[in-house]
Amino acid sequence: MGFTRSSVIGILVIKNILSLPLEEAINTMKTINKDMVIHSYLRDFLKKF
């Protein structure tokens, strides 16, 4: 869970600092970490922020 939690926090930081839409923040994080997997339940969770 630690790696997933770090990825989710990273996505939220990228989204808020760069004022990006959620999908763009996820894509930016995926370019940084090519092995990252964001499950559908995490996408739903991230949409709340």
Backbone as a chain_set.jsonl record, in Angstrom:
{"seq": "MGFTRSSVIGILVIKNILSLPLEEAINTMKTINKDMVIHSYLRDFLKKF", "coords": {"N": [[0.82, -1.201, 0.0], [2.075, 1.184, 0.487], [3.509, 2.162, -1.775], [1.438, 2.661, -3.581], [-0.008, 4.539, -2.134], [1.853, 6.631, -2.074], [1.924, 7.226, -4.798], [-0.697, 8.135, -5.239], [-0.745, 10.395, -3.581], [1.237, 11.849, -4.889], [-0.03, 12.316, -7.365], [-2.154, 13.956, -6.543], [-0.697, 16.159, -5.597], [0.615, 17.028, -7.943], [-1.656, 17.637, -9.458], [-2.816, 19.761, -7.991], [-0.745, 21.707, -7.694], [0.067, 22.276, -10.336], [-2.345, 22.898, -11.421], [-3.878, 21.089, -12.995], [-6.184, 19.018, -14.875], [-7.591, 15.941, -13.587], [-7.055, 13.575, -15.153], [-4.913, 14.395, -16.727], [-3.004, 14.887, -14.778], [-2.644, 12.293, -13.826], [-1.574, 11.093, -16.129], [0.812, 12.553, -16.314], [2.096, 11.683, -13.995], [2.368, 9.012, -14.693], [4.274, 9.186, -16.717], [6.486, 9.79, -15.238], [6.703, 7.544, -13.579], [6.741, 4.632, -14.987], [5.752, 2.1, -14.357], [3.521, 2.402, -12.838], [0.27, 1.713, -11.616], [-3.021, 2.636, -11.65], [-5.889, 1.872, -10.117], [-9.421, 1.443, -10.798], [-11.039, 2.059, -8.584], [-9.391, 3.779, -7.192], [-9.233, 5.918, -8.967], [-11.861, 6.829, -8.813], [-11.86, 7.628, -6.146], [-9.96, 9.705, -6.259], [-11.32, 11.568, -7.788], [-12.919, 12.894, -6.026], [-11.485, 14.926, -4.947]], "CA": [[0.0, 0.0, 0.0], [2.914, 2.376, 0.575], [3.815, 2.688, -3.103], [0.19, 3.189, -4.127], [-0.314, 5.758, -1.389], [2.771, 7.662, -2.564], [1.491, 7.604, -6.146], [-1.929, 8.922, -5.11], [-0.351, 11.704, -3.047], [1.941, 12.529, -5.974], [-1.021, 12.772, -8.347], [-2.862, 15.1, -5.959], [0.224, 17.296, -5.553], [0.761, 17.502, -9.327], [-2.936, 18.222, -9.863], [-3.055, 21.039, -7.309], [0.308, 22.694, -7.952], [0.058, 22.661, -11.745], [-3.744, 23.174, -11.792], [-4.207, 20.206, -14.115], [-7.293, 18.083, -14.675], [-7.163, 14.681, -12.983], [-6.474, 12.654, -16.136], [-3.609, 14.918, -17.133], [-2.102, 14.664, -13.645], [-2.333, 10.859, -13.829], [-0.657, 10.849, -17.245], [2.112, 13.119, -15.946], [2.698, 10.772, -13.021], [2.745, 7.788, -15.406], [5.525, 9.414, -17.438], [7.542, 9.735, -14.226], [6.802, 6.159, -13.121], [6.13, 3.844, -16.059], [5.144, 0.88, -13.825], [2.413, 2.767, -11.965], [-1.072, 1.249, -11.967], [-4.081, 3.286, -10.875], [-7.107, 1.083, -10.252], [-10.633, 2.241, -10.992], [-11.534, 2.58, -7.307], [-8.551, 4.923, -6.838], [-9.658, 7.039, -9.816], [-13.096, 7.343, -8.215], [-11.462, 8.324, -4.924], [-9.266, 10.939, -6.619], [-12.279, 12.518, -8.357], [-13.547, 13.628, -4.928], [-10.62, 16.043, -4.537]], "C": [[0.859, 1.258, 0.0], [3.191, 3.003, -0.774], [2.576, 3.301, -3.739], [-0.175, 4.498, -3.443], [0.577, 6.906, -1.856], [2.363, 8.146, -3.947], [0.251, 8.486, -6.091], [-1.607, 10.317, -4.578], [0.372, 12.505, -4.117], [0.992, 13.078, -7.019], [-1.761, 13.995, -7.814], [-1.977, 16.339, -5.91], [0.392, 17.891, -6.943], [-0.503, 18.223, -9.773], [-3.122, 19.614, -9.26], [-2.008, 22.087, -7.641], [0.255, 23.193, -9.39], [-1.331, 23.01, -12.259], [-4.158, 22.384, -13.03], [-5.487, 19.436, -13.818], [-6.741, 16.743, -14.175], [-6.472, 13.762, -13.981], [-5.089, 13.106, -16.585], [-2.581, 14.73, -16.02], [-1.699, 13.192, -13.563], [-1.352, 10.54, -14.947], [0.732, 11.399, -16.96], [2.827, 12.205, -14.965], [3.132, 9.475, -13.693], [4.017, 7.978, -16.222], [6.708, 9.386, -16.476], [7.781, 8.291, -13.79], [6.042, 5.268, -14.096], [5.403, 2.598, -15.55], [3.922, 1.147, -12.955], [1.086, 2.245, -12.51], [-2.057, 1.964, -11.054], [-5.374, 2.52, -11.143], [-8.328, 2.0, -10.324], [-11.158, 2.813, -9.673], [-10.685, 3.758, -6.831], [-8.894, 6.137, -7.688], [-10.931, 7.667, -9.253], [-12.793, 8.132, -6.941], [-10.822, 9.669, -5.241], [-10.217, 11.993, -7.182], [-12.964, 13.352, -7.274], [-12.754, 14.863, -4.537], [-10.512, 17.049, -5.624]], "O": [[0.4, 2.307, -0.452], [3.124, 4.223, -0.923], [2.662, 4.354, -4.371], [-0.601, 5.451, -4.096], [0.104, 8.032, -2.015], [2.445, 9.339, -4.239], [0.159, 9.475, -6.818], [-2.142, 11.309, -5.073], [0.151, 13.71, -4.244], [1.186, 14.191, -7.509], [-1.974, 14.961, -8.547], [-2.451, 17.449, -6.153], [0.322, 19.108, -7.114], [-0.436, 19.287, -10.389], [-3.541, 20.541, -9.954], [-2.353, 23.25, -7.852], [0.383, 24.392, -9.64], [-1.478, 23.381, -13.424], [-4.711, 22.933, -13.982], [-5.838, 19.225, -12.657], [-5.554, 16.459, -14.332], [-5.406, 13.224, -13.683], [-4.199, 12.282, -16.796], [-1.416, 14.444, -16.293], [-0.547, 12.879, -13.264], [-0.397, 9.794, -14.735], [1.729, 10.776, -17.326], [4.03, 11.978, -15.088], [4.149, 8.895, -13.315], [4.772, 7.023, -16.406], [7.812, 8.999, -16.86], [8.927, 7.864, -13.647], [4.817, 5.171, -14.021], [4.522, 2.085, -16.239], [3.348, 0.214, -12.393], [0.816, 2.325, -13.709], [-1.938, 1.903, -9.83], [-5.886, 2.522, -12.262], [-8.267, 3.173, -9.958], [-11.666, 3.934, -9.647], [-11.192, 4.645, -6.144], [-8.856, 7.266, -7.197], [-11.063, 8.89, -9.218], [-13.396, 9.175, -6.69], [-11.104, 10.665, -4.574], [-9.948, 13.189, -7.067], [-13.528, 14.405, -7.571], [-13.28, 15.753, -3.869], [-9.828, 18.059, -5.464]]}, "num_chains": 1, "name": "protein.A"}
